[in-house]
Amino acid sequence: MMGEDRKDLRGTLGGVLFIVVGAVCWWDVSDVPSPQAVVFPRAVIGLMVAFSAILIVRNLLGFATSEYTRQTGSILRRVALLVAMVAGTFAMHWIGFTIAALLVYLALMALAMYERWTPMRCLVYPLAGVVLVLGFHFIFKGLFQVPLPEPRWFTLPF
């Protein structure tokens, strides 16, 4: 076990790729005229670069596992997850952030659930989704002052 090479080349290359993507994104938001508008993107970019750097250092020090196990799963399910996220992104323009995010959450939850649906899961998971989406709505709109897409056909009471 001690003589085994425990370096994760894929993870290291992925970390380098995300640092490059972060640098490009940092450069891209530098043209935004409002200093308040770049705070959140730069915070996310900074976290992405920091965690990528930690991954690279961890891998180079030999703390990564060298064994790769292929994950089993449905390609159709993975494609459906991607389609649900993209459809929700486009739907935000017409139905607003909150409703689109709730619908996407429900679709992702239904698609990603491998276990059996129990009555408790049928109750708790959607309620958790409502709390999470409304929490993100209030954090982004109230705290970060991010303009979220509003529904075109009615306005939310909050």
N, C-alpha and C positions, 0 to 999 in steps of 0.2 A: 504494500500500500504506500510506503514511503517513496519508492522509486517511481511511482506512477506520475505521469505528467498531468498536473491539475490546472492547466491553463485553458481558458475558454476563448478560443480564437474568434468564434462567431460573436460572442458577447462583446469582446474587445472591439472588433470592427464595427459592431452596431453602436457602441458607445462613441467611437470616433465619428461615425456618420451623424449621430444626433448632436454632437458638439458642432460639426460643420453646419448642420441645419439650424442650430441655435444661433450661430454667428451670422448666417444669412438673414434669419428673421430679425435679429437685433439691428442689423444694418437697414433692413426694410422699414422697421418702425421708426428709424431715426428721422425720416422725412415727415412724420406727422407733426402738424403745426402746434397742436395743443399738448403742453407737457403733462396734463392730467390723463390724456388718452393713452399714453405709453406706459403708465405705471403698471397696470395689470399684465399686458403682454410681456413686458420686461421681467416682471416677477416670475411668470411662468417659464420664460426662456432661461432665466437664471437658475431656477430649480432644475430644469431639464439638463442644462449643462453641468450643474453640480452633481446630480445623480449619475450622469454619464461618466463624469470624471471618477466618481467613487467606484463605479462598476469597472472601469479600466484599471484602476489601482488594485482593486480586489482581485481581478483576474490575473494581473501581472505578478502579484504576490503569491499566487497559487492557492487562493481560497475557493476557487470555483470548482465545480465538479466537471470532470472530463468526459463523463459518460453522457451520451445523448440518447434519449428515449423518444421514439416517434410517438406523437400523440394521436390517439384514435379519435375519430369524430366524423361528423357528416359534413361534406363539402357543401351540400345544399343548405344546411343549417347555417353555416358560416356566411354563405352568400346572402341568405335571407336576413341575417343580422346586419350586414353591410347595407343592403337595400333599405331596411327599416330606418337606419340612421340617415342615409342620404335622402330618403323620402321625407323624413321629419325635418331635415334642414330646409328643403324646398317648401314644405308646408308651412313653416313659420311665417312666411311672407303673407299668407292668407289667413291662417287661423291663430297666429300669435305664438309667442314663445311658450307660454304656460301650457296651453292646450296641446301644442305639438310635442312638447317635452313629456307630458303625461302619456300621450298616445305612443310615443317612441318607447318610453319606459315600459309600458304594458306589453308592447310587441316584443321588446328585447327580453323581458322577463318570461314571456310565454315561449319564445324560441330557445332560450338558454336553459330552461328548466329540464334537468334530466331525471330528477326524483319524481316520485308520485305526488300528485296534488292532494293534499289533505285539506279538510275544512279550515284548519288554522292557517295554513299557507294561503289559501284563497282569500282569507280575511286580512292577514297581517301584511303580506307582500304588496298588495295594491295600496293599503294605507301608508306603508312605509314610502312607497313611490310618491304619493301625494305630499307627504311631509317633506321629502327630499326636494321635489320639484318646486314646491312653494318656498322652501328654505332658500334654494338657489335663486329663485325669482326675487325674493326680498333682499338677499345679500347683494346680488348684482345691481338691481335697480335702486335699492335704498342706500346701501353702504358704498358700493363702487361707482354709483351714478352712471351705470352703463345703460345706454338706451336699448331696450329690448324690443323686438318686433311686437307690435300690438295687433290684435285681430282686426281685420278690415270690416267685419260685419257687426261687431258690437264691442263695447269696452268693458273691461273687467272692473269690478267695484273696488279693487285694491291696487 
